[in-house]
């Protein structure tokens, strides 16, 4: 697998892109359009396949893999991913059925259930796991959306052979930018078998030099498809778990998050800075405080740090205090991150209680707290207009 991947990736950088609408095999005159690939997917009601996935990083070198059977049933009224799915892997079973996301571990026979009504953005909970975002369903949802909104992000690559079968390749560019003088890029390569128009291989490359993980590569190999054009709209639940369950837990990390709203009193906290000095929310009263809950393993946190640098520079002579909170990372990793990105503002570590009190279950999450200790602004995740929103909130408080 590793040798095969090297060949694929080397080919990516040496080829010239052609328009996304058409992919041509040099060995025959027949052309395969992206529209045909989408039409094939749209005609299917239910599909299953065997999948082997690998996650690895180049620097430092880490490796994790997963093998299993995936099954999707399309559901017209599902507003999150348009389907229900069941993954039975080596030790893990994952289930999504519109209401719940269920994670089951066969080793300790435990089940963790996420009640999706408790989440402000349930799609992130469902799609954030690696087995889903390199699935046939996710690939096609993304491809369809890009053909409508950003066709320029889709590039065709020279054809290849997979298991001696003619296949076409498509490159999807998710990001290509400069962050803190580093070239950051995110893209996917999808290989479709030419005859069946089904994906047989997919890889996602996240290249963010200077971070804890310099380059991450996620791969998926698909085989043994079973296709149905007339599904029974099957749903999956606890009965779909292939082992007897001993323990059931419910995720409450984001329950009642809607109660943490603008104008609420911000939770008080007492913590330690990375240099060992204590710091508390009480000593910051009278100041505008920007709390940035972050992690060294989060690509969008790097982009958020670039925004914070601008905020600090723009308001450096005013009563604005920017603090980053790293609740889950090791001190040595945080120090590496600080040195790489020249972070000068205060950094809080080992802040599990802060994470719980602020209901943090993802990164980055940003809060602006006004001079009276009330929440002025909340951003659950990075957004392209983050600098503008932060500046507008701070400017209001400075009037």
N, C-alpha and C positions, 0 to 999 in steps of 0.2 A: 504493500500500500504506500509506503513512504517513497519508494522509487517511482512509482506510478504518478504520485502527486507532484514530484519534482519535474517530471516531463510536462505535465499539464501546465504548471505555473510558469515554467520557462517559456512555453509557447505563447503565453498571454502577453508577455512583454515584447515579443519579436514580431507580432503580426500587426497588419494595418486594419483598422475597423472599416466596415461597410455599413450602409444604412440599415437601421434595425428592422425595417419591414420585410426584408428578404434575406434568407440564408441559403447559399447555393453550394451543393456538393460538387467538387471538381470532377468526380468520377462519372457523373451523369448529368443530364440536362434538366432534371426535375428540381424545382425550387420549393423550399419549405418556408412559408411565411409565419411570422409570429401570430398572425390572425388565425392560421390553421391550428397552431398549438393551443391557443386560447379556446377556439371552437371545440376542439377535442375535449378539453377539460370541462367546458360548460355542458357538454352532452352527457357526462358521466354523473350518475346519481350516488354511487357508492364505490369505494375502491379500498383495497388493502395491498400491502406489500411488505417484504422483508427489508429491514434497513440496518446498515452498519455505520455508526457515526464515530468520528474521531475529533477530539479537541486537543490542540497542542499549541505551545508557544515556542518561539525561536530563542528568545532571550528573556528570562532564563528558560532552559529547556524543560518543559513539562508535557505530560501526555495523559489523556483520559479517553476511554472509548466505551461505546455502548452498542449492543446489538439487540434487535427485537423485531416484533411484528406490529405494524401500524394498521389501523382500520379507521376510515372516515366515512361518515354518512352525511350527505348534504341536507341541511335543514333550511328551508326557505325563510322562515321567520326568525332565524338566529341572527342577531345584529352584531355579534362580536367577530366570528370567523366564518359564518355561513355554513357551519357543519358541527357535528358532534364527533369526538374521536376517542379512540382507545389505543394506548401503547402498552404492550407487554414486553418489557426488556429483561436484561440479565437478572437484576434484582429489584427493578422498579416497574410499577404500573402507574400510568397516568391516564386520567379520565376527564373529559370535559363534556358537559351536557346542558349548556346554557345557564343553568342555575349554580352549579358547583364546579370547582376544579379540585380533583381528588388526586393525592399523591400517596402511593402505597409502597412500603418497603418490605420485601419478602424475607429479609434477614431477621428483623425483630418483629415482623408481622404487625407493623403499626400503619395507621392511616392518618393523614393530615388532610382535612377538608377546608377549602377556602369557600366561604359563602360569598358569591360574587356581588350580591347586593350591598355588601359592606364596603366595597371598594369604589372610589371615585372614578377610577379608570380600569375597569375589569379586563379590558383587552390586553393591557400590559401584563397582568397577572398570568393570562393564558398563553400569550405569545413569547414571553421572556425566556422560557425554558428552551434549551438547545434542541431537544427532540422535535419541538414544533417548528422553530423558525428555519429549519432546513427540511421541512416536509413538503410534499407535493402540493398540499393545500396552500401553505404560506407562500411558496414560490409563485404560484399562479395568481393569487390575490395581489401580490406585489407587482407582478408583470402586467396584469390587467390595469391596475391603477396607473402605472407609469406610462403605458401606451396611451392613456387618456390625457394625463396631466404633464408628463415629462418624457416624451418619446426620445429626446436627445440623450437621456441617461441609459438607453439600451443600445448596445453595440453587438454586431455579429462578428464572430471569429471564424477562422478557417475550420473546416470540418475535421473530424477525427474518427478513429475506430475505437469502439469500446466492446470488448469481448468479440472482436472480429465483425461487429455490426456497424454499419455506417451511422454516424451520429453528427448532429449539428450542435454548435456551441453558441451560447449567448452570454454576454457580459453585462451585468447591471451595476452601474456606478452609483453608489449610495452617498459617497462623500469624497471630495478631493479638494483639500484646502491647506492653508498654512496656519499653524497654531504655535505661537511662541517660537517662531523661526524654525519649526519642525514641519516637514511635509507629512500631513496626515491623510490617509485614504482608506476607504471602506468599499469593497466591491464583492459581488458574487459572480461565479461562473457556473452556468447551468448547462449540462449536456443532455440533450434529448435524443433518444433513438429515432432515427429517421422514419422507419416504417411504422412504429406504433405511436410516435409523437409523445411518448412518456419519458420523464426524466430518469436517467440511469445513474447520474453522478452530479453532485453539487458541492461547491466549496465556497466558503465565505472567508475573506482575508481582511483583517483589521490591522492596519499598519499605523502605529502611533509611536514613533521614535521618542525615547526619553522617558517613557512611562515604565511602570513595573514590568509590564509585558510589552516588549518592543514590537513584536508581530505575533498576532494570534491567527491560527488557521483552523477553521471548522470544516469538516468534510462529511459527506453522506453518500453512501452507495446504496442504490435501490435495486431490488430484484423480485422475482416471483409475484408479479402483479396479478390481482384478481379484480376484474372490472364488472360493474353492473350498471345498466342503464335504466333500471326500474327498481329503485330501492324501496324498502318497507319503512323508511324513516325510523330505523332502530335508534333507541337511546341507550346510553351506557350509565351504569350506576354502581353502587357497592357490590351488587350481585355479579358484576363483570370481573371482579378481582379474583385471580386464579389461585388463591390460597386462603386458608382460614385466618381471620383477623383477630388479634388479641387486644389491641388498643386503638381507640379512635380519639383524635384530638381535632379541635376546631381552631383555625387561625383567627386570632382576635387583634392582630397587629394593626389593622386599619379599621376595625369596627369603630363606629361613632366618630370617624375622622371629620365628618361634617360639623361636629360640635366645636372644632378648633377653627374658628372663623375670624375674619377681619373684625377688628374692634374688641375682640376678646382679650382678657388679661393673659399675657404670655406666661407659660409655666416657669416658675422660678427654678434656678439651678445653681449648683456649686460644683466646680470641676477643677482639674489641674491642667496647666499648660504643658507643652512638651518639654520646656526647660525646668519643670518641677514647681513653678510658682502657682499658688492657688488663685482662682478667679471666681467671682460670683456675679449673678445677675443684679443683686442689690447695689454693688459698687458702680454699676453702669447706669443707674437711674439718672435722668437728665440728659442722657446722650441718645443719639439714634444708633441702634445696634443692627447690623446685618449679620445674621447667623447663616452660615453655609454648611449644611450637613453633607459630607462628601466622603469619597473613598479613593484610594490609590488605584483600584482596579476598574475604575469607571471612566470610559473614554469621554463621555460628555462632561465629566467633572473637570477634565483638562480645559475644555472650552469655557466652562464656567469660571475657572481660575483666571483665564485671560480677560474675562469681563470684570472680575473683581479688581484686577490690576488697574483697569481704566477708572473704575469707581473710586479706588483709593487715591489715584492721581488727581482726579477731578475735585475731590472733597477733602484733600489732605490737611487743609488748614481750618477745617470746620469740625464740629462735634459729632463726627460720624465714626463709629467703631466697627470695623470688619473683622469677624472671627470665623475661622473654619473649624468644624467639629468632625473628628475622625473617630466614630464610635466602634468600628470593627477591625481596624488595621493594626498590625504590629508596629511598634515604635521604630524599628530599623527600616521598615518599608516607608513609613511616613518621612523619616529623615532623608531617605534616598529621594523621595518625591519632592521634598522641600528644596533640596540642593539642585535637582535637575531643573525645576521650574522657578527657582529664585524667589520663593514665597517669603515675604517679609512680614506679613500681618500675623497676629497671634493664632496659635493652633492649639486646640483642645484635644486631648487623647483620652482613651478608655472611658468614653462617655455613654455607657450603656443606659444609665437612667435618663439622661437627656434624650437619647434616641427613643426610649419608651414614652416619655412624657410628651414629646413632640410628635409621636405617632409616625415615626420614620420607618418606611419599609422599602426604600429605594433611594437612589442618589442621581444627581444632586437635588436636595430640597433646600430652598432658601426662604428665610423669614426676615422681614424688616420690623423691628420693634421700636415704637415711638418713645419719646422722652418720658412718658407716663407709664411705660411698661405694657402698653397695649399693642396687639398685632396690627400692623399697618398694611402688610403685603405678604402674600404666600405664593411661592412657585414650586409646584410639585414636578420637578424635572427641568431640564434645560429647554430653552426656546430661543429661536433666532432673534427675537426682539427683547431679550432679557435685559441688556444694558439700558435700553430705552425705558422699560417698565421700572427698573430699579431707580434710575435717575429721576423719573417723574414722581415716584413715591417719596424719595429723599427731598426733592425740591419742595413738595407740598409741606413737609414737616419743617423745613427751614424758613418758611414764610413767616 
